[in-house]
């Protein structure tokens, strides 16, 4: 018995060693968050640049630049760490998930440290406090005099923000309306499609200068002081980095830098107020052009790879092998039966958890975002292209197959040499229409901060406070692009018809 126990001792010791090594490694990983930033030489920061004066877009010598109070705080932190600063702009409700997948070292966008958020990310000490107000139109301001006066009224807030939490927890009798971006909240208040909105006091002051129809209602929102605290978000267990950032924040507060930076950016944000439609187009025209080029490029890539994959799926779909046919059918049904936006999110967050795609910028677009987005849209497109190709194959006369067999070709060679060329020729117009659809579907990638046309429109409307003008310009560009492609497809169809007659 003793010998048997002794024989197992090396295995037990090995297991204990592995357990201890894992524990030590875990602590090392927990404590190397600061060292990773220092070794990399870059502090990667996420933000949602739609909230002036805290974070917003300005054009500098024809190039877009993310500026604001939060951005200046991030610059000071990077300076004190002795590293470069890299900023990524995306929708607010995508920041916390991106922090969870370690895409950013930290994120600044007016975060409040709610208990729910503390469970999934880490937070710094507060670096600023921001009271919240009820923004409404002047004709409704007299009605809204207390929290109770909002009962049954539609009140908007930015999705996933502290404002939404306050709306749900402290204005419980109001009808909440959650919108993706802050400019959308302001636009709906101004248009009267919602009765009011919960916004930060600083933000409200900026928009009052732009929209004379708006005002701050005399409604006192009584919330605990900690609800107004603004903090920086970090990946969970980034203790070393959080501790160093807290030291830097304390030093900045001692020097009075926070107030100086805030005053500076309040004035900077007001510079966007004077933008009329003509000057806006002149200033941000290059940005719209860049977005249009990105849109066309993404559409070409997705349709190309979607078509190649679609051909393979179509061949499996008509295969005599029941298993392959069933798998292809299931593939098509899943992709056609789920929203493309959902697929974009799944591939973006899922791929980032499996593969570490380098954060390389090409034409101002981050490959870490572009690649998952293109994969998602290509795979989505392949399901539709597969059905188009299958119908094209079925449309080829059966006599063509018989002719191939009579020439001594086997089934595979007949498909490759005779059937597929005719099928593809028949479906080329339909593939052209798929390209037109893809141009519009690239707008889905705006949710993961790919700088295509729709993302640019969102950026410009946040920077200029001109929602309708920004969207109208984007609509015209989309229309021009799809019209040009439609004309090319129509011309190609005529050539095909002429060549078939000849």
N, C-alpha and C positions, 0 to 999 in steps of 0.2 A: 504494500500500500504506500509505504514511504517512498520507495523507488519510483512508483507511478507519479507521485506528487512532484518528486524532484525532476522527473523527466518533463513535466509541464512548466517548470519554473522559468526556463528561458522564454517560453511563449508569453507567460504572464508579465515578465519583465519588459519584453518587447512591446506588449500592449500598453503597459504603464508609460513607457518612454514615448510612444506615439501620442498618448493622451496628453502628457506634459508638454510635448513639442507643439501640439495643436493649441494648447492653452497659451503657451508662450508666444506662438505666432499670432494668436488672436489679439493678445495685448500689444504686440508690436504693430499689428495692423491698426489697432485702435489709436496708437500714439504717433503714427507716421503721417498724419494728415497734413501737418505743417511742413514736414520735411519733403513731402511729395511736391508741394507747391514751390519750395525753394530749389529743389533739384530740377524741376521742369523749367523754372525761370519765368513762369507765367501764372497769373491768378485768373482763372476762368470764372466769369460772373454772368449770371442770367438776370434778365429784367424784362419788364413789360412796358415799353416806352410809349405809353398812351396816357400819362398822368402828370402833366405839367403842374407845378415846376419841379416835381420830384424826379421824373424821368420822361424825356420826350426827344423827338428828332429835330435836328437843325441841319441845313445844308451849309457846308463850308467849302468854298471854292469848287462847287459842283459835286462834292461828295457828301453822302449822308453821314451824320455824326450823332451819336446818342449822347445827350447831355442831361443835366439836371442835378438837383441836390443829392440824390442817392448816388448818382454816378460820380460826383465829386468826392463823396465819402469813400466810394470804392477806389478811386484814384489815390486818395491819401493812404488808404490801407495798403495798396500795392506798392506805393512809394516807400512806406515804412518797412515793408517786407523786403524791399530791394528787388522786386520782380516787375515784369511787364503786366499790363492789364488787357485781358481779352473779354469783350462784352458780347453777349448774344441776346438778341431781342426776340421775344415770342409772346404768345397770349398768356395772360395771367394764370388761367386755370391749368396751364401746362407746366408751370414752374416747379411746383411741389413734386409732381411725378418725375420730372427731370432731375431734381435734387436726389430723389430716392434711388435713381439709377446711376448716381455719381457722374452725371454729365457735367455738372458745375461744381466748383469748389464752394461757391456760395451764391445766394440770390438776394437782390434788393429790389423790392417793389411794394413797400408799404405793408409788410407782413405784420400781423398781430399774433403773438404766441398763444394760440388757443390750445386747450388740453388735447383736442383731437390731432392737431398738427404736431404737438410735442411727442406724440406716440410714434411718429414716423420720420421726423426730421429733428435736427438740433437747432438751437437758437442762440444768438448773442444776447448781451444785455441791451436794453433799450437805448437807442441813440437819438430818438426824437419822439415827441408826443403829438398826436394829430386829432383835434376835436372834429366831430362829425356834425353836419347840418342837413336840414331838409331843403332841397332846391326845388323850386316850383315856378310856375308862371305868375306874373303880377296879378292877373285876374282871379287867381285861386288863392293868393296869399292871405287874403282876409278870412277865408274859410278855415285855413289851417292855423289854429292857435294853440293846439295842444296835441299830445300823442293820441288822445281819444278821438280827435277830429279827423284822424287818418283812417278810422275804422271803415272797412269796406272799400277803401280807395286803392287804386293800383299804384304801388310804390316800387320803383326800380332800383336795382343795385348791380354792381359788377359781380359776375359769377365767381364764386370761390374766394371773394374778398372779405375783409373784416366788415365792410359795409353790409354785405349780405347777411353775415352773422348777426349784426345789430338789427337789421330789418326783421329777421326771423325771431330773435330772442327778446327784443325790447319794443318792437312795433308789431306785436303778434296779431293784432286785429286788422292790420292792413293786408291787402292782397299783394303778395310779393311777386315781382317780375325780375328774373335773373337774366342779365344780358352779358355777352361775351367780353365786350370792351367798354371802357368808360365813355368814349365819344358816342357810342350807341345809346348809353343811358342819357347823356345830355341831349342828343338829337331827339329822342322820344319825349323827353320832358318838354323841349321847345316846340315840338310838333303837336303836343297835347294828346298823344296816344297813351301816355301814362299821366297820372295826376301829379306825381312828385318823384323825387329820387333821393337816396341817401348818398352823400358824397363828402369828401374831406373838405374842411373849411378852406384850406389853401387852394385846392382845385376849384372850388366854387368861386373864389375871388377872381381867378383867371377867366372863367367862362362868363362871369357877369360883365366883363369888359367887352366880350365878343357878342353876346346875345342880350340886347337891352330889354328883351321881353321877360328875362328870367330874374328871379330874386330869391333871397333866403327867407324861408318862412319863419315866423316867430314861434318855433316849436323847440322846446328844450328836451334834448335826448339825454336822459339820465342813465349813464352807464358807468360801471366801475372804472377807476383811473387806469387800471392795467389794460382795459379794452382799447385805450387810445395810444398805447405804447407801440412804437415801430421798431422792429428788430430785423436782424439779418438771418436768413435761413441757411443751414448747412446740412450735408449728409449726416445721418445718424452716426454717433461715435466719432465725430471729428473734434475730439476734445482738445487736442493740442492746438489746432488752428483756431478754434473758438476762443480759447484762453488768450492767445496772442492778439486776436482781433479785439477782444474786450479791453485789453491793455491799451491798444491804439485808440479805441473809442474814448476811453477815460482821459487819455492825453489830449485828444482833440477838444473834449468838453472843457478841460482845465484852461486851454488856450483861447476858448471862446470861438473856436473855428466853426462850430455847427451853425450858430446864428449868422456868421459872416457868409458862409456858403449858401444858406437859405435865402438871405436878402439878395445875394448876387443872382440866384436863379429865378427868384420872383421877377426881377427886372428883365432877365433874359427871356423868360416865358412870354412876357408882354410884347416882345418884339414880333411875335407871330400874329398879334392881333391886327396889324395893319395890312396883312396880306389880302389883296383883292384877287379876283379870279385870274386876271391876266398875269399879275406878278407871281401868283402861285404856280401857274403853268410854266412860266419862264424859269422859276427857281427849281421846281420839282420835275420839270419835263425830262431831264436825263434819267431821273430815278424811275419814272414811268416807262421810259424806253428800255432801261435795263430789265425791268420786270417783265416787259413784253418779250424780250429776247430769251429770258429764262423760261418763260411759259412755252414758247415755241420749241426750245431745246428739249425741255422735259417731255413735251407731247411727242416729239419725234422719237426720243429714246424709248418711251413707254409703248408706243404703237409698234416700233420695230421689234422689240423683245416680246411684246404681247403677241405679235403675229407669228414669230418663230415658235413660241411656246404653244400658241393656239393650233398651229399645224400638227404638232405632236399630239396634243390632246384630241384633236379631231380624228386622227388616225387610230388612236386608242379607242375612241368612241364608236368607230365602225369596225373594230377588230372582231374577229371570230372567237377570240379568247374571252370567255365570260367574265373572268376576274378583272382583266384589264379594262374591259368595257364598263364594268360596274364601278371601278375606281375612277375612270374618266367621267362617268355620269355623276358620281358623288362630288367630284371636284367642281364640276360646272354648277351643280345645284347649290353647293355651299357658297361659292363666290357670287352667284347671281341672287342668292337668297339672303345675303347679309349686306348691310350698307357699306359702301366704299369707304366712307369716313371711318367706320369702325375698323376696317381692314388696315387703313393707314395707321391708326393708333396702335393696333396690335403689332404690326411689323416694326414700327418705330421704337416702341418701348421694349418689345420682345427681342428684337435684334440687338439692341444696345445692351441687353443683359447677357447675351450669348457671345457677341463679337465686339471687340473694342475697335470701332472704326475711327481712324485718326481725324482730328478736327482740322482739316485742311480746307482753305477757302479757294475756290475757283470761280472767277467772275463774281466775287462777292457772295458766293453761295457756299455754305458749310457742307462738305461732303458727308459728314456724320448725320446730317438731316436729309440731304438730297438722295443718298443711296437707298435708305429704307423706304423713302417716299416713292422713288421710281420703281423699286421692287414691288411695292404694294399695288401701284397703279398698273404696272405691267402684268402682274398676275391676275388682277381684276379684269383687265382688258382681254387677256388670253381666253377667259371663259366665254366671252361674247364672240371673240374672233373664231373660237373653235366651232361654235354653232353656225357661224356664217360660212366657214370652210366646209363643214359637214353638209350644209344645204347645197353648197356649190358642187361638191362631189356627187351628191345624189342627183343633181340636175344634169350631170353628164350622161348622155345616152348609153344604155347598157351595151349597145352594139360596139362601142369603143373598146370596152373590156374584152369582148369576144374577138375583136380584130387583133388585139394585142396577143391573146392566147394563140390565135391562129398563126401569128408570126413567130411563135415559139418562146414568147416571153412568159415568165412566171408571174404570179400575182403581185409580188413586190415590185418587179420591174415595170409591169403594166401600170401600176399606181404611180410610180415615179416618173415614167417617161411619157405616159399618155393621159392619164386621168387628172393628176394634180396640175399640170400646166394649163389644161382647159378650165379646171375648176377655179384656179387662181385668177385666170383671165376674166372669168365671169363675175367674180366677186370683188375685183379691184375697185369698182365704184362704191361698194359697201364698205370696203376698208378705208376709202377716202372719207366717208361719213363717220367712221370710227375715229379718224384723226380729228375731225371737226369736234366731235364730242369730247375727245381727250383734251383739246385746248381748253374747253370750259371746265373739265373735271380737275385740271391741275390746280384750280383754286382751292381744292381740298387740302393741298399741302401747306396752305397758309397756317393751318392749325399747329404745324410742327416747325413753323418759322422758316420755311423755304421762301426765299425772296422772289416769288413769282408776282404776277400782276396784282392779284387780290391782296396779297400781303403788303405790297407797296401802297395800294389805295388806303388800307387801314393805317399804315404808317403816316401817310400824308394828312389824312383827316385828323389824326391825333396831334400832329405838329401845327396845323394851320387852323384848327377848329372849324373847318369847312367840310362838313360831312357830305352834303349833296353834290358839291362840285367835284370832290375827289371820286365819289362813286360814278358820277356821270362821265368823267374823263376815262375811267377804267372801262365803263360800258362801251364807250365809243371805240376804244382800242380793241376790246374783245370782238365787237361787231366787224371792225375792219379786218382783223385777222381771219375770222371765220368766213367773211365774204370772199376774201382773196382765195382761200383754200377751196371754197365752194365753186368759184369760177374755174379754178384749175382742175377740179374733179369733173366738172361739166364738160370742159374742153377735152379732157382725157377720154371721157365716155364717148364723145363724138368721134374721136380718132379710132377708138375700138370698133365702133359701129361701122365706120367707113372701111377699116381694114378687113372686117369680117365679110363685108359685101364684096370687096375687091378680091 
